[in-house]
Amino acid sequence: MTLKLRRIGNSTGVILPKDILAEANLDAGDSVTVTVRGNAIEITRASTDYADAMALVSR
């Protein structure tokens, strides 16, 4: 599937179709981890351990 990058405020983003989110078991409001590998961007569900650790670091 090919999607277009869009301007979102001062950032650039992509709108993920509902069926893609459903297949990945994700929904609006879920936390994700974004990783760049070579010239690919990988989006995965954020682990709760990672989110908890980041919350501690930001205090």
N, C-alpha and C positions, 0 to 999 in steps of 0.2 A: 504494500500500500504506500502510495506517495502522498505526503502532506506538505503544506506550505508553512513556512515560518511566518509569524505575524508580529507586528509591533504591539506590545502590551505595556503601556506607559513608557518608561525609559528602558525597558527590557525587550527581549525577543522571545517568543514562545511558540508552542505548537498546541493546537487543540486536538486532544485524543478522542476519537469516536467512542461512543457508548459500548459498542460491541468489542472493541479492543480492550477497554477497561474491564469489561465483564470477563473476558477470556483470561486476563491477568489477575482476576479477583481483586480489583481496585475500584475505588469510588471517590467522588469529590470529597476532599477533606482528609483523605488518607495521607500519611507521611511517606515519602519515597526518598531513596538515595540515588543520586545522579553521579555516574562515573564516566569518564572519558577514556576510551581504549582505542588508541590509534586515531582513526578518523570517525569512530562510532561513539554515540552517546547511549549509554545503557541506563535504564530507569528500573529500579527494583524496589519492592516494598521495604521500608526502613524497619530494621529489627528494633524491638523495644529496648534491647540492651544498648544499642547505639544511641537511640534517642535519649535514654536516661543518662548516658555518659555525657552527651553533648549538653544536656540541661545542667549538669553539675559543672561543667567547664565554663558555661556562660554566666554563672553566678558570681 
